[in-house]
Structures are given as C-alpha cells and as structure tokens.
Amino acid sequence: MEIFTKNKKYSFNDIAEICDKNGLTTVDCLKDENMISVEGYENGELSGNCISEFHQIKEDVFKLTWQE
C-alpha cells in the first residue's frame, strides 16, 4: 500500500489525516525514538504490523523512511 511519498516532508497532522482517510492509525514513538509508525487494523484491532515509518527531521517535520 503506497499512500505516502518517499521524499515528501509531512507534519504530524498530515500523517494523521491520511491515516484517517485510509483506515490506518499512527503509533507515536516520538519520545523514545523520534519516529511515527503507521499500522492498519485486522478484524477491528490493530494488526501489530508496521506498514510505514516516519522519522522526525525537525520540529513537526517528518520524512518517510520505510514503507511496506
């Protein structure tokens, strides 16, 4: 599923809005790892499988670093 662009910069709100529109959710790892993971749902519960990762490159600016 490629809903994010590799070299584009995103704000947290951008990522959250795209996730909402596509039935996905963010897993906030900012405090520990300076990143946000995106996961999908399976049978109404989080799948536990990361499908995208964004690393923080500066305040409220994130870059896609991995995509399934």
C-alpha positions in Angstrom: 0.0 0.0 0.0 1.7 3.2 -1.1 -0.2 6.1 0.2 2.8 8.2 1.3 5.6 9.6 -0.9 9.2 8.8 -0.1 10.8 12.2 -0.4 8.0 14.4 0.8 8.0 16.1 4.2 4.9 15.6 6.3 3.6 17.2 9.5 2.1 15.0 12.2 -1.4 16.3 11.2 -0.7 15.4 7.5 0.1 11.9 8.5 -2.9 11.6 10.9 -5.3 12.9 8.2 -4.0 10.5 5.6 -4.3 7.6 8.1 -7.9 8.6 8.9 -8.9 8.6 5.3 -7.3 5.2 4.7 -8.4 3.3 7.8 -5.0 3.4 9.4 -3.6 4.7 12.7 -0.4 6.2 13.9 1.7 4.7 16.7 3.5 7.6 18.3 7.1 6.7 19.2 8.3 10.3 19.3 9.5 10.5 22.9 11.7 7.3 22.7 12.7 7.0 19.0 11.8 10.3 17.2 9.6 8.5 14.8 6.0 7.7 14.0 4.8 4.3 12.8 1.7 3.6 10.8 -0.4 0.4 11.3 -3.6 -1.0 9.9 -6.4 -2.9 11.5 -7.3 -6.5 11.3 -10.7 -7.7 12.5 -11.3 -4.4 14.2 -8.0 -4.5 16.2 -4.5 -3.2 15.5 -2.7 -5.6 13.3 0.7 -5.1 15.0 2.3 -4.8 11.6 4.1 -1.6 10.8 3.4 -0.5 7.2 5.2 2.8 7.2 7.7 4.6 9.4 8.4 8.3 9.5 11.4 9.8 11.3 11.4 13.3 12.7 13.9 15.6 10.9 12.9 18.7 12.8 10.1 20.1 14.9 6.8 18.7 13.4 8.5 17.7 10.2 8.7 14.0 9.3 10.1 12.1 6.4 9.0 8.6 5.2 12.0 6.3 5.8 10.3 2.9 5.3 7.2 1.6 3.6 5.9 -2.0 3.2 
